């Protein structure tokens, strides 16, 4: 299944599902990359998304920040192997 399908089915919670809704944000383009992190309990690789939101009006802007948009890392709610609840804490960023 695609990343949009995973988000629509709620695999990453309700917020990402609402953010990619074109009816709610019609002028925002959404793109996605992925990365993996290790589960702190079982060390299995957890697939995460890096969603990028770009205002369509800023696509040709001179400012790099506007052209690249806003990045939002999205983690699954549980580890798919051991079932550990995943809680993202901004303090964990290095």
ROVO-604876 format. One record per atom (N, C-alpha, C): atom name; x, y, z. Coordinates in nm, 4 decimals, m for minus. Atoms other than C-alpha are relative to their C-alpha. Example, Ala and Ser with C-alpha at 12.3 -4.5 7.8 and 13.67 -1.06 7.14 Angstrom:
REM residues 2
  atome         x         y         z
      N    0.0890   m0.1190    0.0000
     CA    1.2300   m0.4500    0.7800
      C    0.0900    0.1200    0.0000
      N   m0.0820   m0.1190   m0.0060
     CA    1.3670   m0.1060    0.7140
      C   m0.0770    0.1090    0.0730
//
This chain:
REM residues 94
  atome         x         y         z
      N    0.0848   m0.1181    0.0000
     CA    0.0000    0.0000    0.0000
      C    0.0893    0.1244    0.0000
      N   m0.0773   m0.1239    0.0083
     CA    0.1181    0.3546   m0.0653
      C   m0.0015    0.0743    0.1332
      N   m0.0040   m0.0787   m0.1236
     CA    0.2078    0.6068    0.2044
      C   m0.1311    0.0738    0.0209
      N    0.1293   m0.0681   m0.0149
     CA   m0.1167    0.7951    0.1318
      C   m0.1055   m0.0960    0.0547
      N    0.0938    0.1006   m0.0494
     CA   m0.3134    0.4748    0.1884
      C    0.0231   m0.0315    0.1465
      N   m0.0324    0.0250   m0.1410
     CA   m0.1302    0.4058    0.5156
      C   m0.0508    0.1130    0.0884
      N    0.0459   m0.1149   m0.0782
     CA   m0.2096    0.7575    0.6359
      C   m0.1521    0.0024    0.0052
      N    0.1465   m0.0024    0.0052
     CA   m0.5733    0.7391    0.5221
      C   m0.0615   m0.1068    0.0898
      N    0.0514    0.1067   m0.0862
     CA   m0.6180    0.4126    0.7144
      C    0.0314    0.0241    0.1472
      N   m0.0265   m0.0345   m0.1392
     CA   m0.4898    0.5793    1.0316
      C    0.1223   m0.0643    0.0608
      N   m0.1195    0.0666   m0.0531
     CA   m0.1603    0.3910    1.0642
      C    0.0891    0.0965    0.0786
      N   m0.0850   m0.0999   m0.0643
     CA    0.0110    0.7161    1.1693
      C   m0.0793    0.0981    0.0862
      N    0.0821   m0.0872   m0.0838
     CA   m0.2734    0.8691    1.3726
      C   m0.0910    0.0903   m0.0827
      N    0.1010   m0.0839    0.0652
     CA   m0.5402    1.1279    1.2934
      C    0.0560    0.1283   m0.0605
      N   m0.0523   m0.1276    0.0484
     CA   m0.3284    1.4423    1.2439
      C    0.0514   m0.0081   m0.1438
      N   m0.0459    0.0064    0.1393
     CA   m0.1437    1.3324    0.9255
      C   m0.1153   m0.0219   m0.0981
      N    0.1159    0.0246    0.0855
     CA   m0.4742    1.2093    0.7833
      C   m0.0715    0.1312   m0.0312
      N    0.0661   m0.1293    0.0203
     CA   m0.6283    1.5538    0.8307
      C    0.0864    0.0935   m0.0841
      N   m0.0884   m0.0928    0.0704
     CA   m0.3232    1.7372    0.6962
      C    0.0107   m0.0262   m0.1498
      N   m0.0099    0.0276    0.1436
     CA   m0.3192    1.5584    0.3600
      C   m0.1353    0.0105   m0.0698
      N    0.1341   m0.0140    0.0565
     CA   m0.6924    1.6208    0.3063
      C   m0.0041    0.1208   m0.0936
      N    0.0013   m0.1093    0.0976
     CA   m0.7099    1.8276   m0.0158
      C   m0.1211    0.0902    0.0139
      N    0.1179   m0.0839   m0.0192
     CA   m1.0575    1.9510    0.0703
      C    0.0231    0.1018    0.1110
      N   m0.0265   m0.0891   m0.1125
     CA   m0.9303    2.1046    0.3928
      C    0.1089    0.1023   m0.0343
      N   m0.1121   m0.0864    0.0375
     CA   m0.6069    2.2507    0.2476
      C    0.0220   m0.0085   m0.1511
      N   m0.0082    0.0170    0.1454
     CA   m0.6617    2.2907   m0.1304
      C    0.1255    0.0578   m0.0653
      N   m0.1176   m0.0611    0.0613
     CA   m0.3535    2.5090   m0.1979
      C    0.1309   m0.0597    0.0448
      N   m0.1216    0.0603   m0.0540
     CA   m0.1065    2.2779   m0.0260
      C    0.0309   m0.1295   m0.0744
      N   m0.0459    0.1226    0.0648
     CA    0.0926    2.0164   m0.2160
      C    0.0715   m0.0848    0.1044
      N   m0.0586    0.0913   m0.0977
     CA    0.2042    1.7091   m0.0213
      C    0.0920   m0.0973   m0.0721
      N   m0.0955    0.0963    0.0526
     CA    0.5124    1.4988   m0.0911
      C    0.0514   m0.0802    0.1191
      N   m0.0410    0.0841   m0.1121
     CA    0.6643    1.2210    0.1133
      C    0.1287   m0.0753   m0.0305
      N   m0.1187    0.0836    0.0022
     CA    0.9962    1.0540    0.1817
      C   m0.0121   m0.0970    0.1171
      N    0.0063    0.0922   m0.1133
     CA    1.0772    0.7825    0.4325
      C    0.1374   m0.0171    0.0629
      N   m0.1224    0.0315   m0.0722
     CA    1.3363    0.6898    0.6906
      C   m0.0342   m0.1067    0.1026
      N    0.0238    0.1053   m0.0986
     CA    1.3775    0.4191    0.9537
      C    0.0704    0.0347    0.1303
      N   m0.0602   m0.0141   m0.1323
     CA    1.4453    0.4301    1.3257
      C   m0.0089   m0.1353    0.0696
      N    0.0006    0.1260   m0.0742
     CA    1.5230    0.1467    1.5659
      C   m0.0939    0.0094    0.1193
      N    0.0866    0.0071   m0.1178
     CA    1.2645    0.0452    1.8244
      C    0.0894   m0.0070    0.1237
      N   m0.0850    0.0029   m0.1193
     CA    1.4130    0.1179    2.1693
      C   m0.0149   m0.1281    0.0822
      N    0.0220    0.1219   m0.0777
     CA    1.2716   m0.2102    2.3043
      C    0.0555   m0.1240   m0.0707
      N   m0.0412    0.1229    0.0693
     CA    1.3294   m0.4765    2.0354
      C    0.1028    0.0241   m0.1105
      N   m0.1006   m0.0406    0.0990
     CA    1.5669   m0.2864    1.7992
      C   m0.0389   m0.0294   m0.1449
      N    0.0420    0.0194    0.1392
     CA    1.3605   m0.3710    1.4901
      C   m0.0118    0.1355   m0.0685
      N    0.0087   m0.1236    0.0767
     CA    1.3529   m0.1110    1.2135
      C   m0.1463    0.0402   m0.0190
      N    0.1353   m0.0525    0.0126
     CA    1.0395    0.1043    1.2206
      C    0.0001    0.1008   m0.1142
      N    0.0099   m0.0895    0.1150
     CA    0.9459    0.2702    0.8931
      C   m0.0788    0.1249    0.0382
      N    0.0624   m0.1283   m0.0319
     CA    0.8630    0.6394    0.9365
      C   m0.0082    0.0836   m0.1273
      N    0.0178   m0.0867    0.1161
     CA    0.7496    0.9074    0.6945
      C    0.0536    0.1391    0.0276
      N   m0.0389   m0.1407   m0.0068
     CA    0.8891    1.2517    0.6236
      C   m0.0905    0.0726   m0.0992
      N    0.0973   m0.0666    0.0860
     CA    0.5909    1.4444    0.4890
      C    0.0419    0.1452   m0.0174
      N   m0.0366   m0.1385    0.0306
     CA    0.6617    1.7750    0.3172
      C   m0.1228    0.0712   m0.0563
      N    0.1133   m0.0813    0.0430
     CA    0.3921    2.0407    0.2785
      C    0.0533    0.1261   m0.0664
      N   m0.0457   m0.1173    0.0740
     CA    0.4457    2.3110    0.0148
      C   m0.1221    0.0788   m0.0463
      N    0.1055   m0.0875    0.0507
     CA    0.2157    2.6042   m0.0497
      C    0.0236    0.0157   m0.1499
      N   m0.0153   m0.0036    0.1460
     CA    0.1553    2.5914   m0.4267
      C    0.0431    0.1378   m0.0495
      N   m0.0378   m0.1355    0.0414
     CA    0.1990    2.9694   m0.4467
      C    0.1484    0.0265    0.0213
      N   m0.1416   m0.0216   m0.0320
     CA    0.5542    2.9401   m0.3048
      C    0.0950   m0.0873   m0.0813
      N   m0.0847    0.0943    0.0733
     CA    0.6824    2.6744   m0.5459
      C    0.1107    0.0704   m0.0786
      N   m0.1002   m0.0723    0.0796
     CA    0.8685    2.9352   m0.7571
      C    0.0639    0.1157    0.0766
      N   m0.0539   m0.1074   m0.0835
     CA    0.9766    3.1567   m0.4670
      C    0.1528    0.0051   m0.0063
      N   m0.1453   m0.0159   m0.0081
     CA    1.3299    3.2953   m0.4377
      C    0.0548   m0.0541    0.1318
      N   m0.0437    0.0475   m0.1315
     CA    1.3440    3.1815   m0.0731
      C   m0.0017   m0.1527    0.0042
      N   m0.0122    0.1459   m0.0057
     CA    1.4677    2.8248   m0.0248
      C   m0.1015   m0.0595    0.0968
      N    0.0935    0.0520   m0.0997
     CA    1.2546    2.7766    0.2861
      C   m0.1408   m0.0148   m0.0575
      N    0.1336    0.0062    0.0591
     CA    0.9379    2.8529    0.0924
      C   m0.0087   m0.1073   m0.1082
      N    0.0011    0.1007    0.1074
     CA    1.0348    2.6294   m0.2032
      C    0.0003   m0.1422    0.0542
      N   m0.0104    0.1360   m0.0533
     CA    1.1140    2.3286    0.0155
      C   m0.1148   m0.0358    0.0926
      N    0.1169    0.0274   m0.0824
     CA    0.8117    2.3634    0.2426
      C    0.0333   m0.0343    0.1439
      N   m0.0105    0.0361   m0.1413
     CA    0.7561    2.2397    0.5939
      C    0.0076   m0.1519    0.0093
      N   m0.0156    0.1446   m0.0183
     CA    0.8765    1.8929    0.6973
      C   m0.0648   m0.0434    0.1304
      N    0.0630    0.0556   m0.1192
     CA    0.6815    1.6788    0.9415
      C    0.0350   m0.1484    0.0077
      N   m0.0265    0.1430   m0.0153
     CA    0.8267    1.3479    1.0613
      C   m0.1226   m0.0675    0.0611
      N    0.1185    0.0710   m0.0465
     CA    0.5490    1.0933    1.1161
      C    0.0399   m0.1420    0.0369
      N   m0.0342    0.1315   m0.0525
     CA    0.5926    0.7826    1.3283
      C   m0.1268   m0.0829    0.0171
      N    0.1162    0.0828   m0.0303
     CA    0.3577    0.4827    1.3592
      C   m0.0309    0.0082    0.1495
      N    0.0382   m0.0086   m0.1408
     CA    0.1664    0.4647    1.6873
      C    0.0581   m0.1139    0.0833
      N   m0.0560    0.1155   m0.0706
     CA    0.3119    0.1213    1.7762
      C    0.1081   m0.0656   m0.0855
      N   m0.1000    0.0792    0.0712
     CA    0.6139   m0.0888    1.6861
      C   m0.0722   m0.1191   m0.0632
      N    0.0697    0.1111    0.0648
     CA    0.4930   m0.3446    1.4279
      C    0.0466   m0.1378    0.0473
      N   m0.0531    0.1291   m0.0443
     CA    0.7085   m0.6198    1.5848
      C   m0.0399   m0.0310    0.1442
      N    0.0242    0.0290   m0.1419
     CA    0.6753   m0.5893    1.9643
      C   m0.1232    0.0703    0.0568
      N    0.1204   m0.0683   m0.0466
     CA    0.3744   m0.3544    1.9935
      C    0.0241    0.1141    0.0969
      N   m0.0319   m0.1102   m0.0903
     CA    0.5564   m0.0902    2.1999
      C   m0.0654    0.1287   m0.0493
      N    0.0557   m0.1303    0.0356
     CA    0.3681    0.2422    2.2049
      C    0.1142    0.0958   m0.0286
      N   m0.1052   m0.0935    0.0379
     CA    0.5792    0.5029    2.0267
      C   m0.0443    0.1403    0.0362
      N    0.0282   m0.1370   m0.0417
     CA    0.5870    0.8458    2.1852
      C    0.1152    0.0856   m0.0484
      N   m0.1029   m0.0893    0.0526
     CA    0.7739    1.1194    2.0002
      C    0.0190    0.1147    0.0970
      N   m0.0323   m0.1082   m0.0921
     CA    0.9493    1.3682    2.2267
      C    0.1011    0.0913   m0.0683
      N   m0.0890   m0.0964    0.0648
     CA    1.1064    1.6834    2.0824
      C    0.1350    0.0037    0.0706
      N   m0.1261   m0.0014   m0.0756
     CA    1.3715    1.6596    2.3566
      C    0.0949   m0.1102   m0.0470
      N   m0.0845    0.1090    0.0479
     CA    1.4987    1.3392    2.1915
      C    0.0815    0.0375   m0.1224
      N   m0.0737   m0.0395    0.1195
     CA    1.6202    1.5284    1.8844
      C    0.1427    0.0377    0.0371
      N   m0.1391   m0.0255   m0.0317
     CA    1.9964    1.5522    1.8678
      C    0.0636    0.1074   m0.0748
//
